[in-house]
Amino acid sequence: MTREIASATGGACSAADDAPVSGFSIDSRGLARGEGFIAIRGDNRDGHAFVPAALEAGAACAVVETAFPPGDETRLMRVADTFDALNDLGRAGRARAKNTKVIAVTGSVGKTGTKEALRLALGASGSVHASSKSFNNHWGVPLTLANMPRDVAFGVFEIGMNHAGEIDVLTRLVRPHIAIVTTVAPVHLGFFGSLEEIADAKAEIFRGLEAGGTAVINRDIPHFDRLAAHARDAGAKIVSFGENADADAKLLSADLTPEGSKATADILGDNVTFRLGAPGRHLVQNALAVLAAVKLAGADLAPAAAALGEMQPQAGRGQRRVIETKEGPVAIVDESYNANPASMRAALSTLGLAPRSVYKRRVAVLGDMLELGPEGPKLHQELAQDVDGAGVDVVFACGELMASLFQALPAGRQGAYAKSSGELEPKLLEGVGPGDIIMIKGSLGSRMAPLVEALRRRFEAESVSA
């Protein structure tokens, strides 16, 4: 209600009545009728320029700054600063969800997949609120909080960072009962002096834990003890997960296939067998954290484990498209959303599960992993052993950094190299064919997604149904 918005933000609106507001958006293009539009000043655009479009699209109100020109004052909520107002609305959303169990997830890799797995698993026991996208930054987290219903059973929040101090601010907004750290890896290493500094930044998530809260930490990583020390300093209980014999949520066995996995685990004393509808050992490991959080949140473990079978890879995060051509199948694995050394190794390992009985060649199409600092060339070159370990037959590469890997490969594995994804495209289209499984991965700035679309267009034109 507009009255509640005014109360939370200290804003003013001349609305004659207390109009209902169904939710909030900071993007006028995706705004639903009846939502409130918050005019955020971004790095490249000022949301105030889109207020007329938002109101025309049916926004219940627009939260604008006091200097915004006069307009339909019955639908304009004027505040001192719209970013501060967004955070105020986030705090109000968290405060009204008094009976909601809140879980926060961070980690160098696996945040979004773990959030989606939690949505599925917890949904077997009650209503779940989680963002439809990553929404893990200084805009997305308060926006997700602002949209949280007061009577939802579970709230799941993904928290990311590029620099130290960012998670600290966001976790104090979310105030989770359970905080998960999936892993620590050389991601955004260009902004940190060491992996230890990255671990310290990830551990900031424990500072916002509610009294009596629990830290769920990966027991298999070298930084477990460091993270656990931070958790203890924050007064948190510690629950560990992984393959380590001392883990509280411990993997007992796993059967990995190209379509998914079957695993058995000891989850805080309960023996559970579950399936995942998406492939990869890394997903099995993160599922241990998910099931531990389910039990800690008081949800039902058995139906949660069963629900994980519905988990599917998302676009840009392992989504697979198999196209049947007259000369045989082609599989395109879209990992184009982002990349870092840990996620690259996981993607290559999953590519290595592709059966030789179905696919003649395993093809990796790799773009630069960005924000790695001076260690970038070395971290790219080191992937050569992972390419070999996964039995990858040929590599197509693009980008200045990925040249370090390409040059480290034997000639028989070198498909083609180009400085950019656009220059690589014709070489890639010429160099692959029916019988290949093709995995495309790189940082978002490497622009690998157009290669996914180019491959789809080519092979859909050659498909049996064309």
C-alpha positions as CSV (number, residue, x, y, z in Angstrom):
1,M,0.0,0.0,0.0
2,T,1.2,3.5,-0.7
3,R,0.9,4.4,2.9
4,E,3.3,1.6,3.9
5,I,5.8,2.8,1.2
6,A,5.6,6.3,2.6
7,S,6.1,5.0,6.1
8,A,9.1,2.9,5.1
9,T,10.9,5.5,3.0
10,G,9.8,8.8,4.6
11,G,8.3,9.7,1.2
12,A,5.4,11.9,0.3
13,C,2.5,11.3,-2.1
14,S,-0.7,13.2,-2.6
15,A,-2.7,10.1,-3.3
16,A,-6.3,10.6,-2.1
17,D,-6.6,7.0,-1.1
18,D,-4.2,4.2,0.1
19,A,-3.6,2.6,-3.3
20,P,-2.5,-1.1,-3.3
21,V,0.9,-1.9,-4.7
22,S,1.5,-5.5,-5.8
23,G,5.3,-5.4,-5.8
24,F,8.3,-3.4,-7.0
25,S,10.5,-3.2,-10.1
26,I,13.5,-1.1,-11.1
27,D,13.0,-2.0,-14.8
28,S,10.1,-0.3,-16.7
29,R,10.3,-2.9,-19.4
30,G,9.4,-5.8,-17.2
31,L,7.1,-4.0,-14.9
32,A,3.7,-5.6,-14.2
33,R,0.5,-3.6,-13.9
34,G,0.0,-2.6,-10.3
35,E,3.7,-2.7,-9.3
36,G,5.6,0.2,-7.9
37,F,8.5,1.5,-10.1
38,I,11.6,2.7,-8.3
39,A,13.6,5.2,-10.4
40,I,17.2,4.2,-9.6
41,R,20.1,6.2,-10.8
42,G,22.4,3.6,-12.4
43,D,26.0,3.7,-13.8
44,N,24.7,4.2,-17.3
45,R,21.1,5.2,-17.0
46,D,18.8,7.2,-14.8
47,G,15.6,5.5,-14.0
48,H,13.8,8.8,-13.7
49,A,13.9,9.0,-17.6
50,F,11.6,5.9,-17.6
51,V,9.0,7.1,-15.1
52,P,6.5,8.1,-17.9
53,A,6.8,4.7,-19.5
54,A,6.3,2.9,-16.2
55,L,3.2,4.9,-15.4
56,E,1.8,4.3,-18.8
57,A,2.4,0.6,-18.4
58,G,0.2,0.6,-15.3
59,A,2.6,1.2,-12.4
60,A,0.6,1.8,-9.2
61,C,3.2,4.5,-8.3
62,A,6.7,5.6,-9.1
63,V,9.2,6.3,-6.4
64,V,11.2,9.4,-7.5
65,E,13.5,12.0,-6.0
66,T,12.2,15.3,-4.8
67,A,13.6,17.3,-7.7
68,F,11.7,15.2,-10.3
69,P,9.5,17.5,-12.4
70,P,5.8,17.8,-11.5
71,G,3.5,15.2,-12.9
72,D,0.7,12.9,-11.7
73,E,1.3,13.6,-8.1
74,T,-1.3,11.0,-7.0
75,R,1.1,8.3,-8.4
76,L,4.5,9.9,-7.5
77,M,6.1,9.0,-4.2
78,R,8.8,11.6,-3.7
79,V,11.9,10.7,-1.6
80,A,15.3,12.2,-0.8
81,D,17.2,9.4,-2.6
82,T,15.7,6.5,-4.5
83,F,18.6,4.1,-3.8
84,D,18.1,4.7,0.0
85,A,14.4,4.2,-0.5
86,L,15.0,0.8,-2.2
87,N,17.1,-0.3,0.8
88,D,14.4,1.1,3.2
89,L,11.8,-1.0,1.3
90,G,14.0,-4.0,1.5
91,R,14.3,-3.6,5.3
92,A,10.6,-3.2,5.6
93,G,10.1,-6.4,3.5
94,R,12.4,-8.3,5.8
95,A,10.8,-6.9,9.0
96,R,7.2,-7.9,8.0
97,A,8.2,-11.6,7.3
98,K,8.3,-12.4,10.9
99,N,7.7,-16.2,10.6
100,T,9.8,-16.7,7.5
101,K,12.9,-18.9,7.6
102,V,15.6,-17.0,5.6
103,I,18.5,-18.6,3.9
104,A,21.3,-16.7,2.2
105,V,23.8,-18.2,-0.3
106,T,27.2,-16.9,-1.4
107,G,30.4,-18.4,-2.9
108,S,32.7,-18.0,-5.8
109,V,30.8,-20.5,-7.8
110,G,27.3,-22.1,-7.6
111,K,25.3,-19.3,-6.0
112,T,22.4,-19.2,-8.5
113,G,22.2,-23.0,-9.0
114,T,22.1,-23.5,-5.2
115,K,19.4,-20.8,-4.9
116,E,17.3,-22.6,-7.5
117,A,17.9,-26.0,-5.9
118,L,16.8,-24.5,-2.5
119,R,13.6,-23.1,-4.2
120,L,12.8,-26.6,-5.5
121,A,13.7,-28.5,-2.3
122,L,12.0,-26.1,0.2
123,G,8.9,-25.8,-2.1
124,A,8.0,-29.4,-1.2
125,S,7.3,-28.1,2.4
126,G,5.8,-24.7,1.9
127,S,5.8,-21.4,0.0
128,V,9.2,-20.1,-1.2
129,H,10.3,-16.5,-2.1
130,A,13.4,-16.2,-4.3
131,S,14.4,-14.0,-7.1
132,S,13.7,-15.3,-10.6
133,K,17.2,-14.0,-11.7
134,S,20.5,-13.8,-10.0
135,F,19.6,-10.4,-8.4
136,N,22.6,-10.8,-6.0
137,N,24.0,-7.2,-5.9
138,H,23.3,-3.9,-4.2
139,W,20.1,-3.4,-6.2
140,G,18.9,-7.0,-6.6
141,V,19.1,-8.0,-2.9
142,P,17.0,-5.2,-1.5
143,L,14.6,-5.5,-4.4
144,T,14.1,-9.2,-3.7
145,L,13.5,-8.4,0.0
146,A,11.0,-5.6,-0.9
147,N,9.0,-8.1,-2.9
148,M,8.9,-10.8,-0.2
149,P,5.4,-11.6,1.0
150,R,4.8,-11.3,4.7
151,D,3.4,-14.8,5.1
152,V,5.9,-16.8,3.0
153,A,7.4,-19.9,4.7
154,F,10.9,-19.6,3.3
155,G,13.0,-16.8,1.8
156,V,16.1,-17.6,-0.3
157,F,18.6,-14.9,-1.2
158,E,21.7,-15.0,-3.4
159,I,24.5,-12.6,-2.3
160,G,27.4,-11.7,-4.6
161,M,30.3,-9.4,-4.5
162,N,33.2,-7.9,-6.5
163,H,34.9,-6.1,-3.6
164,A,35.4,-6.5,0.1
165,G,32.6,-5.0,2.2
166,E,29.8,-5.6,-0.3
167,I,28.5,-8.8,1.3
168,D,28.6,-7.2,4.8
169,V,26.1,-4.6,3.8
170,L,23.8,-7.0,2.0
171,T,23.7,-9.7,4.7
172,R,22.7,-7.2,7.3
173,L,19.7,-6.4,5.1
174,V,18.8,-10.0,4.6
175,R,19.4,-11.1,8.2
176,P,19.5,-14.9,7.4
177,H,18.9,-17.7,9.8
178,I,21.1,-19.9,7.6
179,A,24.1,-18.8,5.5
180,I,25.7,-21.0,3.0
181,V,29.2,-20.6,1.4
182,T,29.5,-22.9,-1.6
183,T,33.2,-22.5,-2.2
184,V,36.1,-20.1,-2.5
185,A,37.9,-19.8,-5.8
186,P,40.0,-17.3,-7.8
187,V,37.0,-15.2,-9.0
188,H,37.4,-11.4,-9.2
189,L,41.0,-12.0,-8.1
190,G,42.0,-8.8,-9.9
191,F,40.3,-6.9,-7.0
192,F,41.9,-9.0,-4.2
193,G,45.4,-9.7,-3.1
194,S,44.9,-13.4,-2.5
195,L,42.5,-16.3,-2.1
196,E,42.5,-15.7,1.6
197,E,41.2,-12.2,1.1
198,I,38.4,-13.6,-1.1
199,A,37.6,-16.1,1.7
200,D,37.4,-13.3,4.2
201,A,35.1,-11.3,1.9
202,K,32.8,-14.4,1.5
203,A,32.8,-14.9,5.3
204,E,31.1,-11.5,5.7
205,I,27.8,-13.3,5.1
206,F,28.0,-14.6,8.7
207,R,27.9,-11.1,10.2
208,G,24.2,-10.7,9.3
209,L,23.1,-14.0,10.8
210,E,20.2,-13.8,13.2
211,A,21.0,-14.9,16.8
212,G,21.4,-18.7,17.0
213,G,21.9,-18.8,13.2
214,T,23.9,-21.5,11.3
215,A,26.8,-21.3,8.9
216,V,26.9,-24.0,6.3
217,I,30.4,-24.3,4.9
218,N,32.1,-26.5,2.3
219,R,34.4,-28.9,4.2
220,D,36.3,-29.9,1.2
221,I,38.0,-26.6,0.4
222,P,41.4,-25.4,1.8
223,H,39.7,-22.4,3.4
224,F,37.2,-24.2,5.5
225,D,39.0,-23.5,8.8
226,R,39.3,-19.8,7.9
227,L,35.6,-19.6,7.1
228,A,34.7,-21.5,10.2
229,A,36.7,-19.1,12.4
230,H,34.8,-16.2,11.0
231,A,31.5,-18.0,11.6
232,R,32.5,-18.7,15.3
233,D,33.4,-15.0,15.7
234,A,29.9,-14.1,14.5
235,G,28.4,-16.5,17.1
236,A,27.2,-19.0,14.5
237,K,26.7,-22.7,14.7
238,I,28.7,-24.5,12.1
239,V,27.5,-27.2,9.8
240,S,29.9,-28.6,7.2
241,F,29.2,-30.4,3.9
242,G,31.2,-32.3,1.3
243,E,33.0,-35.5,0.7
244,N,35.3,-35.1,3.7
245,A,34.9,-37.9,6.3
246,D,34.2,-35.2,9.0
247,A,31.5,-33.4,7.1
248,D,28.1,-33.1,8.8
249,A,26.3,-33.4,5.4
250,K,28.5,-36.1,3.8
251,L,28.4,-37.6,0.3
252,L,28.5,-41.4,0.5
253,S,28.3,-42.3,-3.2
254,A,27.6,-40.7,-6.5
255,D,26.7,-42.0,-9.9
256,L,27.4,-39.3,-12.5
257,T,25.8,-39.3,-16.0
258,P,25.5,-36.8,-18.8
259,E,21.8,-36.3,-18.0
260,G,22.1,-36.0,-14.2
261,S,23.3,-37.8,-11.1
262,K,22.2,-40.2,-8.4
263,A,23.7,-39.8,-5.0
264,T,23.5,-41.1,-1.4
265,A,24.4,-38.9,1.5
266,D,24.3,-38.6,5.3
267,I,22.5,-35.4,6.0
268,L,23.0,-34.5,9.7
269,G,22.4,-38.1,10.6
270,D,19.7,-39.0,8.1
271,N,20.6,-41.3,5.2
272,V,19.1,-39.8,1.9
273,T,19.2,-40.9,-1.7
274,F,18.5,-38.3,-4.3
275,R,18.6,-37.6,-8.0
276,L,19.6,-34.4,-9.8
277,G,18.1,-33.5,-13.2
278,A,21.3,-31.6,-14.1
279,P,24.8,-33.2,-14.5
280,G,28.0,-32.5,-12.7
281,R,29.8,-33.5,-9.5
282,H,29.8,-29.9,-8.3
283,L,26.0,-29.8,-8.3
284,V,25.9,-33.0,-6.2
285,Q,28.3,-31.3,-3.7
286,N,26.2,-28.2,-3.5
287,A,23.0,-30.3,-3.1
288,L,24.5,-31.5,0.2
289,A,24.4,-27.9,1.4
290,V,20.9,-27.5,0.1
291,L,19.6,-30.6,2.0
292,A,21.5,-29.6,5.1
293,A,19.7,-26.2,4.9
294,V,16.4,-27.9,4.4
295,K,16.8,-29.9,7.6
296,L,18.1,-26.9,9.5
297,A,15.1,-24.8,8.4
298,G,12.7,-27.4,9.7
299,A,11.4,-28.5,6.3
300,D,10.8,-32.2,5.3
301,L,14.0,-33.9,4.0
302,A,12.5,-36.8,2.0
303,P,10.2,-34.7,-0.3
304,A,13.0,-32.1,-0.6
305,A,15.4,-34.7,-1.9
306,A,12.8,-36.0,-4.3
307,A,12.2,-32.5,-5.6
308,L,15.8,-32.1,-6.7
309,G,15.1,-34.5,-9.5
310,E,13.3,-31.6,-11.2
311,M,16.4,-29.5,-11.3
312,Q,17.3,-28.5,-14.8
313,P,20.3,-26.5,-16.1
314,Q,19.5,-22.9,-16.9
315,A,20.3,-20.9,-20.1
316,G,23.9,-19.9,-20.0
317,R,24.6,-22.2,-17.1
318,G,24.8,-25.7,-18.7
319,Q,21.5,-25.8,-20.6
320,R,21.8,-28.5,-23.2
321,R,20.2,-28.6,-26.7
322,V,20.4,-31.8,-28.7
323,I,19.6,-31.4,-32.4
324,E,19.1,-34.5,-34.6
325,T,20.6,-34.0,-38.0
326,K,20.5,-36.4,-41.0
327,E,24.1,-37.3,-40.2
328,G,23.7,-37.7,-36.5
329,P,23.0,-35.8,-33.3
330,V,24.7,-32.6,-32.2
331,A,24.6,-31.4,-28.6
332,I,25.2,-27.7,-27.7
333,V,25.9,-27.1,-24.1
334,D,25.4,-23.4,-23.2
335,E,27.7,-22.3,-20.4
336,S,28.1,-18.8,-21.8
337,Y,26.8,-16.8,-18.8
338,N,30.1,-16.5,-17.0
339,A,33.4,-18.2,-16.2
340,N,36.2,-18.5,-13.7
341,P,38.8,-21.2,-13.1
342,A,36.5,-23.3,-10.8
343,S,33.4,-23.1,-13.0
344,M,35.5,-23.8,-16.1
345,R,36.9,-27.0,-14.5
346,A,33.5,-28.1,-13.5
347,A,32.1,-27.5,-17.0
348,L,35.0,-29.4,-18.6
349,S,34.6,-32.3,-16.2
350,T,30.9,-32.5,-17.1
351,L,31.7,-32.4,-20.8
352,G,34.0,-35.4,-20.1
353,L,30.9,-37.4,-19.1
354,A,29.6,-37.4,-22.7
355,P,29.4,-41.0,-23.9
356,R,31.7,-42.0,-26.8
357,S,28.9,-44.3,-28.0
358,V,26.8,-41.2,-28.8
359,Y,29.3,-38.4,-29.6
360,K,32.4,-38.9,-31.7
361,R,34.0,-35.7,-30.4
362,R,34.0,-33.6,-27.2
363,V,34.5,-30.0,-28.3
364,A,35.2,-27.1,-25.9
365,V,34.7,-23.5,-27.1
366,L,36.4,-21.3,-24.6
367,G,36.6,-17.5,-24.1
368,D,38.6,-15.4,-21.6
369,M,37.9,-15.6,-17.9
370,L,38.1,-12.0,-16.8
371,E,38.9,-10.1,-13.6
372,L,41.7,-12.5,-12.6
373,G,44.5,-9.9,-12.3
374,P,48.2,-10.7,-13.0
375,E,47.6,-14.4,-12.5
376,G,45.2,-14.5,-15.5
377,P,47.5,-16.0,-18.1
378,K,48.8,-18.7,-15.7
379,L,45.2,-19.6,-14.6
380,H,44.2,-20.0,-18.2
381,Q,47.3,-22.1,-19.1
382,E,46.7,-24.4,-16.2
383,L,43.3,-25.5,-17.7
384,A,45.3,-27.6,-20.2
385,Q,45.4,-30.5,-17.6
386,D,41.6,-30.2,-17.2
387,V,41.1,-30.4,-20.9
388,D,43.2,-33.5,-21.0
389,G,41.5,-35.0,-17.9
390,A,38.1,-34.6,-19.5
391,G,39.1,-36.3,-22.7
392,V,38.3,-33.2,-24.8
393,D,39.1,-33.8,-28.4
394,V,39.4,-30.3,-29.7
395,V,39.4,-26.7,-28.4
396,F,38.3,-23.6,-30.1
397,A,39.5,-20.5,-28.2
398,C,39.2,-16.7,-28.3
399,G,40.5,-13.8,-26.4
400,E,43.9,-12.6,-25.3
401,L,44.0,-14.6,-22.1
402,M,42.7,-17.8,-23.6
403,A,45.6,-17.8,-26.0
404,S,47.7,-19.0,-23.1
405,L,45.7,-22.2,-22.9
406,F,45.5,-22.7,-26.7
407,Q,49.2,-22.5,-27.0
408,A,49.7,-25.0,-24.2
409,L,47.6,-27.6,-26.0
410,P,49.1,-30.3,-28.3
411,A,48.5,-29.5,-32.0
412,G,46.0,-32.4,-32.3
413,R,43.7,-30.6,-29.8
414,Q,44.0,-27.2,-31.4
415,G,40.8,-26.4,-33.4
416,A,41.1,-22.7,-34.1
417,Y,42.0,-19.5,-32.2
418,A,40.8,-15.9,-32.8
419,K,41.2,-12.6,-30.9
420,S,37.4,-12.3,-30.4
421,S,34.3,-14.5,-30.4
422,G,33.1,-12.7,-33.6
423,E,36.3,-13.6,-35.4
424,L,36.1,-17.2,-34.1
425,E,32.5,-17.8,-35.3
426,P,33.2,-18.7,-39.0
427,K,36.1,-20.9,-38.0
428,L,34.0,-22.7,-35.4
429,L,31.0,-23.2,-37.7
430,E,33.4,-24.7,-40.3
431,G,35.2,-26.9,-37.7
432,V,32.3,-28.7,-36.0
433,G,29.7,-31.1,-37.3
434,P,27.2,-33.9,-36.6
435,G,28.5,-36.3,-33.9
436,D,30.0,-33.5,-31.8
437,I,29.0,-32.4,-28.3
438,I,30.0,-28.7,-28.1
439,M,30.4,-26.8,-24.8
440,I,30.7,-23.0,-25.0
441,K,32.0,-21.1,-22.0
442,G,33.6,-17.8,-21.1
443,S,33.1,-14.7,-19.0
444,L,30.1,-12.5,-19.9
445,G,32.5,-9.9,-21.3
446,S,33.9,-12.5,-23.7
447,R,30.6,-12.5,-25.6
448,M,30.3,-16.3,-26.0
449,A,26.4,-16.3,-26.2
450,P,26.4,-15.3,-29.9
451,L,28.4,-18.4,-30.7
452,V,25.7,-20.5,-29.0
453,E,23.0,-18.9,-31.2
454,A,25.2,-19.3,-34.3
455,L,25.6,-23.0,-33.7
456,R,21.9,-23.5,-33.1
457,R,21.0,-21.7,-36.3
458,R,23.4,-23.8,-38.3
459,F,22.3,-27.2,-37.0
460,E,18.6,-26.4,-36.8
461,A,18.8,-25.7,-40.5
462,E,20.3,-29.2,-41.0
463,S,17.9,-30.9,-38.6
464,V,15.8,-33.8,-39.6
465,S,12.6,-31.8,-39.0
466,A,13.8,-28.8,-41.1
